[in-house]
Amino acid sequence: MENASLPRRAVRRLVTTLTFVAALLFLPAGSLRFWPGWVYLALMVAFWVFSFTNLMKHDPQLLERRLQKKETQPEQRLFQRLWSVILVVGMMLPGFDYRFGWSSASFHAVPVWLIVVAQAAAVAGNWMVFRVMKANSFAASVIRVEAEQRVISSGPYAIVRHPMYSGMLVMMLATPLALGSYVALPVFALMIPVLAFRLTYEERVLRRELAGYTEYCERTRFRIVPFVW
């Protein structure tokens, strides 16, 4: 019964999320002529529909894990709140920037070529996240270790220990420029320490509960950025 409802829940989550993102982009802009917002939203729709369809067909268990959002630990509930606040404020700022011209007045308008490059980088970041999910069927949205879970050390996990976070950072740091805003960059940059907070806690859980993870950490030195951290 629950598995039969999975497509409906996935579609409902997709529609709700995209509607919310559209509101964050266009209500502050006060105009439907905010073309970077349309490009960003169209690419997001295309990618998420592809991802959900692929997971529904090939790995519905992972899609189920991705739909679960409720964390049990206070530290991770704090992370979710901080991440949500930063994301909402960050996604609203480019629309206000478009309406009031803050970037143009303080610096220069973000050039079209940079917007295009940043849009491509955001897609690349999303693609990195998708590739990680294909490599690790236990890449849930919440931090937990399941009975049959094992350490994944191949593919993107051979490069860094948390490649999904690497893709998320690429996507998030590209987003303000993809939406034509310099002033939103500092807000999105706040996601770096917040993500590091979650990552540190997650590694403590994995070292304690996942057999072989400590040895994997010794072999794979870097967490999210090769040769940096």
C-alpha angles and dihedrals in degrees: 000000000000091000090050090055093050096091091049093049091047092051091046092051091047095050093044093049095046092047090051092049091049090052091049090052105041106030093062090043090056089210141072088220090083091116099180087058091054093049092047092048093046092052090047092051092049094047097044093047089051092047096046092046092048094048093045089055102038108022114015090162090063091047088053090051091049091053092056110093106162113110118200099202121079092225092058094044086056089051091052092051094047092045092049094050093049092046095049094047092043094051093048097050098069090056092051088044090055091049098045102027097231096156093046092049097045100035125349131296111277104260118244093241090057091048089052093048091048091049088054090048091052090053090048090052091051090048090053089054091050093050090052090053090051089052096045120038089187094062094124127174091239128056111254140124117229126209095250096039120124136185114273111210103160133083113013090354089067089065103042133001095235107033092159089063089048090057092045091053092049090050096045097045090048093049101079092051090043086058093047099251132126094176092063093057097085091051093052089045087064086072090073097070091037091053090046088054091054093044093053092052092045092053091052089054094046094047090051101042110022115076113231096014095113090054090048090054090053091054096042107048104181125072107199110338118050114238091002112063 
